[in-house]
């Protein structure tokens, strides 16, 4: 099993690879669940956007992108910030 920890400041994300199959461990949707509880409502748009970011990370990892790099982590942080600011 290969684990790649992303260097993000806003999220705890790890990509796992076993025999060419990639999975993601992330606190993003867990944090969203807690935020939705505090807001007393769901945010399907935000949930969809976060799921899309996770899918993109997996696709990049599978294609050989250096998802463990500092620059990649900063890009994910920026994307997450933009999502929150625009939804």
N, C-alpha and C positions, 0 to 999 in steps of 0.2 A: 504494500500500500504506500502510495506517495501522497504526502500532504503538503499543500502550499498555503501558507498564511499570508493573506493580503495585508499590506501595510497601510491600513486605513485608520484615521483618527475617529471617525464617526460611527464605525461599525466593526464588529468582530466577525470576520469572514474567513473561512478556510475551504479550499477546494481539495477534494480527495479524488485519487485516481487508483482504480484497481482493475487490472487487465483491460485497460482502454475504456473503462466506464467511469465517467466523471459525476461526482455528486458535490453538493455544497452544504456546508454547515454555516449557518448565519443567524445572527440575532435580530435581523431586520424585521421579519414578520412578527416575532415575539414582542419586540419593542412596539410595533404598530398595534398589536392586540392590546397592550397595556395603555397606549395613548387613546385608542378608541374607547376603552372602558372609562377613562377619565373624561372624554368628550361626550360620553353617553350616545355614541352613534358610530356607525361604520363608515369607512371611506373606501368604497370599491375602486375609485380612480387611483388613490394612493396605493392600495394593495396591488392593483394591476401594474402600476409603474415600478414598484419594488420587485415584483415577480419578473418583470422584463429585465431589470438590472441584473438580477441573479441569473437569468437565462443567458444574458450577454456575457457575463463573467465565465459561465461554463463553456459557452461557445468559443470564447477567446482562449481559455485554457486548453480545450480540446484541439484547437488549431495551432497550438505551440506558442502563443503569445506569452510574454513574461509577466504573468499576472501577479507574481510575488515582488515585482519591482516597486520602489518608492513612487516613481512617476505614475505607475498604473494605479496604485492606492490613492494618490492625490486626485487622479481623474475620477475615480469612483466617489470619493468624498465630494468633489465638485458636482457630479451628476446628482447625488442624493440631495445636496443642498438646493440645487436648481429645482428638483422635483417638489421638495417641501415648499419652496418659495412660490411656485407657480400653480399649485393645486389648492 
